[in-house]
């Protein structure tokens, strides 16, 4: 499962290789069981493109202030909107899937 997810994420980066990289600052929620504040974190991610209305690959770090494991490292993909991005990724340090939303400054 992890190798398949990693291959898919690397493929997403290759698709966006022609554009300048972008970034996202936002919140993440780790999907590892029961709903809890421990699963909520703050994220910074590098995106494969800085264009709006595009599918993007993403890699980033998250800080989970209320969790036992405070740090997360994830790879995934998502979509950029006018000033925001929504991502689905896999966090290797938390060992769980993750959803993230946040602010992006796209190049129009």
C-alpha positions as a LaTeX table, in Angstrom:
\begin{tabular}{lrrr}
\hline
Residue & $x$ (\AA) & $y$ (\AA) & $z$ (\AA) \\
\hline
Unk1 & 0.00 & 0.00 & 0.00 \\
Unk2 & 2.74 & 2.48 & 0.94 \\
Unk3 & 4.74 & 1.77 & $-2.24$ \\
Unk4 & 1.64 & 2.28 & $-4.40$ \\
Unk5 & 0.81 & 5.55 & $-2.66$ \\
Unk6 & 4.38 & 6.80 & $-3.00$ \\
Unk7 & 4.43 & 5.93 & $-6.71$ \\
Unk8 & 1.14 & 7.76 & $-7.25$ \\
Unk9 & 2.44 & 10.84 & $-5.42$ \\
Unk10 & 5.66 & 10.90 & $-7.44$ \\
Unk11 & 3.62 & 10.61 & $-10.64$ \\
Unk12 & 1.56 & 13.62 & $-9.59$ \\
Unk13 & 4.76 & 15.61 & $-9.14$ \\
Unk14 & 5.94 & 14.61 & $-12.62$ \\
Unk15 & 2.69 & 15.89 & $-14.17$ \\
Unk16 & 3.20 & 19.35 & $-12.68$ \\
Unk17 & 6.93 & 19.54 & $-13.39$ \\
Unk18 & 6.46 & 22.26 & $-16.03$ \\
Unk19 & 4.99 & 24.82 & $-13.62$ \\
Unk20 & 6.61 & 26.70 & $-10.78$ \\
Unk21 & 6.12 & 25.11 & $-7.35$ \\
Unk22 & 3.54 & 26.55 & $-5.01$ \\
Unk23 & 2.86 & 26.34 & $-1.30$ \\
Unk24 & $-0.03$ & 25.89 & 1.10 \\
Unk25 & $-0.46$ & 26.87 & 4.74 \\
Unk26 & $-3.41$ & 25.34 & 6.54 \\
Unk27 & $-4.85$ & 22.67 & 8.77 \\
Unk28 & $-4.68$ & 18.90 & 8.54 \\
Unk29 & $-6.78$ & 16.15 & 10.02 \\
Unk30 & $-5.33$ & 12.67 & 10.46 \\
Unk31 & $-7.83$ & 9.88 & 9.74 \\
Unk32 & $-6.53$ & 7.33 & 12.23 \\
Unk33 & $-9.52$ & 6.25 & 14.27 \\
Unk34 & $-11.93$ & 8.11 & 16.49 \\
Unk35 & $-12.66$ & 11.80 & 15.99 \\
Unk36 & $-10.46$ & 13.74 & 18.39 \\
Unk37 & $-8.59$ & 17.03 & 18.73 \\
Unk38 & $-5.42$ & 14.90 & 18.77 \\
Unk39 & $-5.89$ & 14.35 & 15.02 \\
Unk40 & $-6.00$ & 18.09 & 14.20 \\
Unk41 & $-2.78$ & 19.76 & 13.11 \\
Unk42 & $-1.24$ & 22.73 & 11.32 \\
Unk43 & 0.47 & 22.16 & 7.96 \\
Unk44 & 2.92 & 23.65 & 5.51 \\
Unk45 & 3.11 & 21.97 & 2.12 \\
Unk46 & 5.01 & 22.39 & $-1.14$ \\
Unk47 & 2.82 & 21.95 & $-4.23$ \\
Unk48 & 3.86 & 20.82 & $-7.69$ \\
Unk49 & 2.21 & 23.87 & $-9.30$ \\
Unk50 & 1.41 & 27.45 & $-8.34$ \\
Unk51 & $-1.53$ & 27.69 & $-10.78$ \\
Unk52 & $-5.18$ & 27.84 & $-9.71$ \\
Unk53 & $-7.73$ & 25.25 & $-10.86$ \\
Unk54 & $-5.11$ & 22.50 & $-11.26$ \\
Unk55 & $-4.50$ & 19.02 & $-9.90$ \\
Unk56 & $-1.29$ & 19.07 & $-7.86$ \\
Unk57 & 1.07 & 16.78 & $-6.02$ \\
Unk58 & 2.10 & 17.80 & $-2.51$ \\
Unk59 & 4.68 & 17.06 & 0.16 \\
Unk60 & 4.75 & 18.65 & 3.57 \\
Unk61 & 5.05 & 18.68 & 7.29 \\
Unk62 & 2.39 & 18.94 & 9.95 \\
Unk63 & 2.49 & 19.73 & 13.65 \\
Unk64 & $-0.12$ & 18.06 & 15.87 \\
Unk65 & 0.01 & 20.03 & 19.16 \\
Unk66 & $-2.45$ & 17.80 & 21.05 \\
Unk67 & $-1.18$ & 14.40 & 19.86 \\
Unk68 & 1.40 & 12.07 & 21.38 \\
Unk69 & 3.39 & 12.17 & 18.11 \\
Unk70 & 3.74 & 15.88 & 17.43 \\
Unk71 & 5.26 & 15.79 & 13.93 \\
Unk72 & 3.91 & 14.49 & 10.62 \\
Unk73 & 5.51 & 14.05 & 7.20 \\
Unk74 & 3.20 & 13.41 & 4.26 \\
Unk75 & 2.97 & 13.00 & 0.48 \\
Unk76 & $-0.24$ & 13.24 & $-1.53$ \\
Unk77 & $-2.26$ & 15.13 & $-4.08$ \\
Unk78 & $-5.20$ & 17.46 & $-4.45$ \\
Unk79 & $-6.67$ & 20.44 & $-6.24$ \\
Unk80 & $-5.97$ & 24.17 & $-6.12$ \\
Unk81 & $-8.83$ & 26.66 & $-6.15$ \\
Unk82 & $-8.76$ & 30.46 & $-6.37$ \\
Unk83 & $-7.00$ & 31.07 & $-3.02$ \\
Unk84 & $-7.13$ & 27.65 & $-1.41$ \\
Unk85 & $-6.07$ & 24.04 & $-1.81$ \\
Unk86 & $-7.65$ & 20.75 & $-0.72$ \\
Unk87 & $-5.36$ & 17.71 & $-0.37$ \\
Unk88 & $-5.53$ & 14.02 & 0.48 \\
Unk89 & $-2.24$ & 12.47 & 1.56 \\
Unk90 & $-0.55$ & 9.74 & 3.55 \\
Unk91 & 1.39 & 10.73 & 6.64 \\
Unk92 & 4.36 & 8.41 & 7.14 \\
Unk93 & 5.17 & 9.48 & 10.71 \\
Unk94 & 1.56 & 9.31 & 11.93 \\
Unk95 & 1.02 & 6.14 & 9.80 \\
Unk96 & $-2.41$ & 7.24 & 8.59 \\
Unk97 & $-4.25$ & 8.97 & 5.74 \\
Unk98 & $-4.75$ & 12.70 & 6.10 \\
Unk99 & $-6.92$ & 15.46 & 4.64 \\
Unk100 & $-5.72$ & 19.05 & 4.49 \\
Unk101 & $-7.16$ & 22.40 & 3.47 \\
Unk102 & $-5.45$ & 25.72 & 3.44 \\
Unk103 & $-4.56$ & 29.07 & 1.95 \\
Unk104 & $-2.60$ & 29.22 & $-1.31$ \\
Unk105 & $-1.35$ & 32.19 & $-3.31$ \\
Unk106 & $-1.81$ & 30.95 & $-6.89$ \\
Unk107 & $-0.33$ & 32.50 & $-10.01$ \\
Unk108 & $-3.17$ & 33.58 & $-12.25$ \\
\hline
\end{tabular}
